[in-house]
């Protein structure tokens, strides 16, 4: 019986190693995924800065019409009902700007984006894995399950931040000059979010003390905050050592 059990354990270990190697082969270049997310964030940040220029070059009604058509096309391609409704709402808002000849509906697209992101983040808290945990395990296939509670906290934080952004932008869109809206929606909010992102990264690195990549930053941070100084750091270090051993990363 023990031989059978040992054989099953060896097969399970081999499967784990095979799964890890397959997942890493699919996600080898994490920089590509980070770049794609960066492009999306850059587009959302540049929209407020480019809107007035686009209106001046293309004209308000033509620009609103293009956005409305793009919103309809995106809605038709969307499978989830919530995504379809959100994109249809974007198309309707842009169509209203075209019909009314007013820039205000186009200003309201910015808070609509933040509201949609808030809903996306907060609604994921009902799932077994939050959106942050799913993203972490997509980028880093070997991410352990014990990151779950932290990821849920960060997901809630970002959901609240996006909801707050949406509320601020609605007020600014309806009450302030376009130049003020441009500054708040373009520079102000995204600067604050950049600072928050950097702060969360440092908090996460200090809490988990996960030094997987061993680059210059991690070498410095591991001296300031050694992994073996905290229970979570030791847990992270043990997990990293196990995964790197299975992948043969430290065998050279």
C-alpha positions as CSV (number, residue, x, y, z in Angstrom):
1,X,0.0,0.0,0.0
2,X,2.8,2.4,0.9
3,X,4.4,1.8,-2.6
4,X,1.1,2.6,-4.3
5,X,0.8,5.8,-2.2
6,X,4.4,6.8,-2.9
7,X,3.8,6.3,-6.6
8,X,0.7,8.4,-6.5
9,X,2.6,11.2,-4.7
10,X,5.4,11.1,-7.3
11,X,2.8,11.3,-10.1
12,X,1.1,14.3,-8.4
13,X,4.5,16.0,-8.0
14,X,5.4,15.4,-11.6
15,X,2.0,16.8,-12.6
16,X,2.6,19.8,-10.5
17,X,6.0,20.3,-12.2
18,X,4.5,19.8,-15.6
19,X,1.7,22.2,-14.9
20,X,4.2,24.8,-13.6
21,X,6.3,24.5,-16.7
22,X,3.3,24.7,-19.0
23,X,2.0,27.8,-17.3
24,X,5.4,29.5,-17.3
25,X,5.8,28.7,-21.0
26,X,2.5,30.5,-21.6
27,X,3.4,33.4,-19.4
28,X,7.1,33.7,-19.9
29,X,7.3,37.3,-20.9
30,X,5.4,39.1,-18.1
31,X,6.6,42.4,-19.5
32,X,4.2,42.0,-22.4
33,X,1.2,41.6,-20.2
34,X,2.3,44.6,-18.1
35,X,2.8,46.6,-21.3
36,X,-0.8,45.8,-22.4
37,X,-2.2,46.9,-19.1
38,X,0.0,50.0,-19.3
39,X,-1.4,50.9,-22.7
40,X,-5.0,50.6,-21.4
41,X,-4.2,52.8,-18.4
42,X,-2.4,55.3,-20.7
43,X,-5.4,55.5,-23.0
44,X,-7.7,56.2,-20.1
45,X,-5.3,58.9,-18.8
46,X,-4.8,60.5,-22.2
47,X,-8.5,60.7,-23.1
48,X,-9.1,63.8,-20.9
49,X,-5.9,65.4,-22.2
50,X,-6.7,64.8,-25.8
51,X,-10.5,65.4,-25.9
52,X,-10.4,69.2,-26.5
53,X,-7.7,68.8,-29.2
54,X,-9.7,66.1,-30.9
55,X,-12.8,68.3,-30.8
56,X,-10.8,71.1,-32.4
57,X,-9.4,68.9,-35.1
58,X,-12.4,66.6,-35.9
59,X,-15.3,68.6,-34.6
60,X,-17.6,67.7,-31.7
61,X,-20.4,65.9,-33.6
62,X,-18.1,63.8,-35.8
63,X,-16.0,62.8,-32.8
64,X,-19.0,61.9,-30.8
65,X,-20.4,59.9,-33.7
66,X,-17.2,57.9,-34.0
67,X,-17.2,57.2,-30.3
68,X,-20.9,56.1,-30.5
69,X,-20.2,53.8,-33.4
70,X,-17.2,52.3,-31.6
71,X,-19.3,51.8,-28.5
72,X,-22.0,50.0,-30.4
73,X,-19.4,47.8,-32.1
74,X,-17.8,46.9,-28.8
75,X,-21.1,46.1,-27.2
76,X,-22.0,43.8,-30.0
77,X,-18.7,41.9,-29.5
78,X,-19.2,41.6,-25.8
79,X,-20.4,38.3,-24.4
80,X,-21.1,39.1,-20.7
81,X,-24.3,41.1,-20.2
82,X,-22.8,43.6,-17.8
83,X,-20.0,44.4,-20.3
84,X,-22.5,44.7,-23.1
85,X,-24.7,47.1,-21.1
86,X,-21.7,49.2,-20.0
87,X,-20.5,49.6,-23.6
88,X,-24.0,50.3,-24.8
89,X,-24.2,53.0,-22.2
90,X,-21.0,54.5,-23.5
91,X,-22.4,54.5,-27.0
92,X,-25.6,56.2,-25.9
93,X,-23.7,58.9,-24.0
94,X,-21.6,59.6,-27.1
95,X,-24.7,59.6,-29.3
96,X,-26.3,62.2,-26.9
97,X,-23.3,64.4,-27.4
98,X,-23.6,64.1,-31.2
99,X,-27.3,64.9,-31.1
100,X,-27.1,67.8,-28.6
101,X,-23.9,69.2,-29.9
102,X,-22.7,69.4,-26.3
103,X,-19.3,68.3,-24.9
104,X,-20.8,67.6,-21.5
105,X,-21.8,64.0,-22.3
106,X,-18.3,63.3,-23.6
107,X,-16.9,64.6,-20.3
108,X,-19.2,62.1,-18.5
109,X,-17.5,59.2,-20.2
110,X,-14.5,59.6,-17.9
111,X,-16.5,59.0,-14.7
112,X,-18.4,56.3,-16.5
113,X,-15.1,54.4,-17.0
114,X,-14.2,54.8,-13.4
115,X,-17.6,53.7,-12.2
116,X,-17.4,50.6,-14.5
117,X,-14.0,49.8,-13.0
118,X,-15.3,50.2,-9.5
119,X,-18.1,47.8,-10.2
120,X,-15.7,45.3,-11.8
121,X,-13.4,45.3,-8.8
122,X,-16.1,45.3,-6.0
123,X,-18.3,42.7,-7.7
124,X,-15.3,40.3,-8.0
125,X,-15.3,40.1,-4.2
126,X,-18.3,37.8,-4.5
127,X,-16.2,35.3,-6.4
128,X,-13.8,32.8,-4.9
129,X,-10.9,34.7,-6.3
130,X,-10.9,38.5,-6.4
131,X,-9.9,40.3,-9.6
132,X,-6.5,41.2,-8.2
133,X,-5.8,37.6,-7.2
134,X,-6.8,36.4,-10.7
135,X,-4.5,39.0,-12.3
136,X,-1.7,38.0,-10.0
137,X,-2.0,34.3,-10.9
138,X,-2.2,35.1,-14.6
139,X,1.0,37.1,-14.4
140,X,2.7,34.8,-11.9
141,X,1.4,31.2,-12.3
142,X,3.1,30.0,-9.2
143,X,1.5,32.6,-6.9
144,X,0.4,30.8,-3.8
145,X,-3.1,30.7,-2.4
146,X,-2.1,32.5,0.8
147,X,-2.0,35.8,-1.1
148,X,-5.9,35.6,-1.3
149,X,-6.8,37.7,1.7
150,X,-4.3,40.5,0.8
151,X,-5.6,40.5,-2.8
152,X,-9.2,40.9,-1.5
153,X,-8.2,43.9,0.6
154,X,-6.4,45.5,-2.4
155,X,-9.4,44.8,-4.6
156,X,-11.7,46.5,-2.2
157,X,-9.3,49.4,-1.9
158,X,-9.2,50.0,-5.7
159,X,-12.9,49.5,-6.0
160,X,-13.4,52.3,-3.4
161,X,-10.8,54.5,-5.2
162,X,-12.5,54.1,-8.6
163,X,-15.9,54.8,-7.1
164,X,-14.6,58.0,-5.4
165,X,-13.0,59.0,-8.7
166,X,-16.3,58.6,-10.5
167,X,-18.1,60.7,-7.9
168,X,-15.5,63.5,-8.2
169,X,-15.5,63.4,-11.9
170,X,-19.3,63.6,-12.2
171,X,-19.3,66.8,-10.1
172,X,-16.5,68.3,-12.0
173,X,-18.0,67.3,-15.4
174,X,-21.3,69.0,-14.6
175,X,-20.1,72.1,-12.7
176,X,-16.6,73.1,-13.7
177,X,-15.1,74.5,-16.9
178,X,-13.6,72.0,-19.4
179,X,-10.1,73.1,-18.5
180,X,-10.7,72.2,-14.8
181,X,-12.2,68.8,-15.8
182,X,-9.2,68.2,-18.0
183,X,-6.7,68.9,-15.2
184,X,-8.6,66.8,-12.6
185,X,-9.5,63.9,-14.9
186,X,-6.1,63.9,-16.7
187,X,-3.3,65.0,-14.3
188,X,-4.9,65.0,-10.9
189,X,-6.5,61.6,-10.5
190,X,-3.9,59.7,-12.4
191,X,-1.0,61.2,-10.4
192,X,-2.8,60.3,-7.2
193,X,-3.4,56.8,-8.5
194,X,0.3,56.4,-9.5
195,X,1.4,57.4,-6.0
196,X,-1.1,54.9,-4.5
197,X,0.1,52.2,-6.9
198,X,3.7,52.8,-5.8
199,X,2.8,52.8,-2.1
200,X,0.8,49.6,-2.4
201,X,3.7,47.9,-4.2
202,X,6.1,48.8,-1.4
203,X,3.6,47.7,1.3
204,X,3.1,44.4,-0.6
205,X,6.8,43.8,-1.0
206,X,7.4,44.5,2.7
207,X,4.5,42.3,3.9
208,X,5.2,39.3,1.7
209,X,8.9,39.8,1.3
210,X,8.6,37.9,-2.0
211,X,12.0,38.1,-3.7
212,X,11.4,36.0,-6.8
213,X,13.1,38.0,-9.5
214,X,16.3,38.9,-7.5
215,X,16.9,42.1,-9.5
216,X,18.6,45.2,-8.2
217,X,15.5,46.5,-6.3
218,X,14.8,43.1,-4.6
219,X,18.5,42.8,-3.6
220,X,18.3,46.2,-1.9
221,X,14.9,45.6,-0.4
222,X,15.8,42.1,0.9
223,X,18.7,43.7,2.9
224,X,16.3,46.2,4.4
225,X,13.5,43.7,5.0
226,X,15.0,40.2,5.1
227,X,12.5,37.4,4.4
228,X,13.6,35.3,7.4
229,X,12.6,38.1,9.8
230,X,8.8,37.5,9.6
231,X,6.6,34.5,9.5
232,X,5.1,35.6,6.2
233,X,8.5,36.3,4.7
234,X,9.7,32.8,5.7
235,X,6.5,31.4,4.2
236,X,7.1,33.3,0.9
237,X,10.7,32.2,0.8
238,X,9.8,28.6,1.3
239,X,7.2,28.7,-1.5
240,X,9.7,30.4,-3.9
241,X,12.4,27.9,-3.1
242,X,10.0,25.0,-3.8
243,X,8.8,26.4,-7.1
244,X,12.2,27.4,-8.4
245,X,13.5,23.9,-7.5
246,X,10.7,22.3,-9.5
247,X,11.4,24.6,-12.4
248,X,15.1,23.9,-12.2
249,X,15.8,27.7,-12.1
250,X,18.6,27.3,-9.4
251,X,20.2,24.2,-10.8
252,X,22.6,26.0,-13.1
